[in-house]
Amino acid sequence: MNEQFSNIIAGLTATLAVAWFSFEISRKRKRLRETYDVLDKDDRHICIALEQMVEDGKLKPWTPGSSLP
């Protein structure tokens, strides 16, 4: 009986730890997206198009210290 109770407590503790870890990851990812305005996977085609425009010379990449047009 005592061993069964210990197993239940260990299982609940492990479940809570995994749930907390998942919550923290989601919270930090959301904060990083809000802070850095990171594009999601759905917007990847935009990044590819912009990189292609830079390679074609239609756009110039921004570098620190450069002025905006």
Residue frames relative to the residue before (quaternion, step in Angstrom):
aa qw qx qy qz dx dy dz
M 1.0000 0.0000 0.0000 0.0000 0.00 0.00 0.00
N 0.6778 0.4865 -0.2810 0.4743 3.57 0.93 -0.94
E 0.6469 0.5111 -0.3125 0.4718 3.60 1.05 -0.77
Q 0.6334 0.5256 -0.3246 0.4660 3.57 1.02 -0.77
F 0.6400 0.5184 -0.3133 0.4728 3.57 1.00 -0.83
S 0.6447 0.5158 -0.3150 0.4681 3.59 0.99 -0.80
N 0.6464 0.5131 -0.3177 0.4669 3.59 1.00 -0.78
I 0.6397 0.5148 -0.3246 0.4695 3.59 1.01 -0.78
I 0.6584 0.5010 -0.3071 0.4703 3.59 0.90 -0.89
A 0.6526 0.5045 -0.3165 0.4685 3.60 0.95 -0.84
G 0.6575 0.5117 -0.3075 0.4597 3.59 0.97 -0.81
L 0.6580 0.4964 -0.3042 0.4775 3.57 0.97 -0.84
T 0.6396 0.5231 -0.3222 0.4621 3.57 0.99 -0.81
A 0.6591 0.4985 -0.3053 0.4731 3.58 0.94 -0.86
T 0.6449 0.5194 -0.3171 0.4624 3.59 0.98 -0.84
L 0.6644 0.4951 -0.2994 0.4731 3.58 0.95 -0.86
A 0.6370 0.5275 -0.3295 0.4554 3.58 1.01 -0.76
V 0.6622 0.4898 -0.3048 0.4782 3.60 0.94 -0.86
A 0.6496 0.5123 -0.3186 0.4627 3.60 0.96 -0.84
W 0.6555 0.5040 -0.3101 0.4692 3.60 0.94 -0.86
F 0.6442 0.5249 -0.3161 0.4577 3.58 0.96 -0.90
S 0.6565 0.5036 -0.3060 0.4710 3.61 0.95 -0.86
F 0.6422 0.5226 -0.3156 0.4635 3.56 0.98 -0.85
E 0.6662 0.5050 -0.3024 0.4580 3.59 0.90 -0.89
I 0.6345 0.5178 -0.3335 0.4670 3.59 0.98 -0.79
S 0.6605 0.5018 -0.3079 0.4660 3.59 0.89 -0.90
R 0.6625 0.5111 -0.3073 0.4532 3.58 0.93 -0.88
K 0.6859 0.4754 -0.2897 0.4686 3.59 0.91 -0.86
R 0.6251 0.5224 -0.3443 0.4667 3.61 1.03 -0.72
K 0.6445 0.5157 -0.3205 0.4648 3.59 0.97 -0.84
R 0.6638 0.5050 -0.3069 0.4584 3.57 0.93 -0.88
L 0.6508 0.5052 -0.3202 0.4678 3.59 0.98 -0.79
R 0.6391 0.5152 -0.3298 0.4663 3.59 0.98 -0.78
E 0.6651 0.4882 -0.3057 0.4753 3.58 0.95 -0.82
T 0.6780 0.5026 -0.2942 0.4486 3.58 0.97 -0.82
Y 0.8175 0.2610 -0.1056 0.5025 3.55 0.78 -1.03
D 0.3438 -0.7656 0.4794 0.2566 3.59 1.32 0.02
V 0.1242 0.8277 -0.5279 0.1444 3.54 0.88 1.04
L 0.4166 -0.7011 0.5189 0.2563 3.55 -0.96 0.85
D 0.4363 -0.6867 0.5201 0.2600 3.54 -1.10 0.73
K 0.7267 -0.4102 0.3196 0.4489 3.54 -1.36 0.03
D 0.6223 0.5685 -0.3410 0.4162 3.58 1.06 -0.72
D 0.7164 0.4340 -0.2428 0.4893 3.58 1.14 -0.61
R 0.3337 0.7779 -0.4820 0.2262 3.58 1.24 0.21
H 0.6155 0.5615 -0.3561 0.4232 3.61 1.03 -0.71
I 0.6000 0.5470 -0.3616 0.4583 3.60 1.12 -0.57
C 0.6538 0.5103 -0.3102 0.4646 3.58 0.93 -0.87
I 0.6439 0.5175 -0.3206 0.4634 3.56 0.96 -0.85
A 0.6604 0.5029 -0.3093 0.4640 3.60 0.94 -0.88
L 0.6592 0.5001 -0.3160 0.4642 3.60 0.96 -0.80
E 0.6426 0.5088 -0.3265 0.4707 3.58 0.97 -0.77
Q 0.6356 0.5206 -0.3253 0.4681 3.57 1.04 -0.74
M 0.6416 0.5188 -0.3214 0.4646 3.59 1.02 -0.77
V 0.6254 0.5139 -0.3367 0.4810 3.59 1.07 -0.68
E 0.6642 0.5015 -0.3080 0.4609 3.58 0.93 -0.87
D 0.6837 0.4742 -0.2794 0.4791 3.60 1.07 -0.73
G 0.5156 -0.6609 0.4098 0.3597 3.61 1.23 -0.22
K 0.4648 0.6818 -0.4499 0.3416 3.60 1.23 0.13
L 0.7634 0.1702 -0.1045 0.6143 3.55 1.21 -0.56
K 0.2633 -0.7265 0.6056 0.1901 3.53 -1.22 0.50
P 0.4661 -0.6814 0.4732 0.3074 3.60 -0.86 0.86
W 0.4758 -0.6601 0.5045 0.2888 3.54 -1.11 0.74
T 0.0569 -0.7717 0.6326 0.0317 3.53 -1.04 0.80
P 0.5818 -0.5774 0.4198 0.3899 3.61 -1.01 0.61
G 0.7707 0.3198 -0.2580 0.4870 3.55 -0.94 0.92
S 0.6032 0.5380 -0.3848 0.4457 3.59 1.17 -0.22
S 0.4252 -0.6989 0.5127 0.2607 3.55 -1.13 0.65
L 0.4928 -0.6363 0.5043 0.3130 3.51 -1.22 0.54
P 0.5505 -0.6343 0.4191 0.3449 3.61 -1.04 0.66
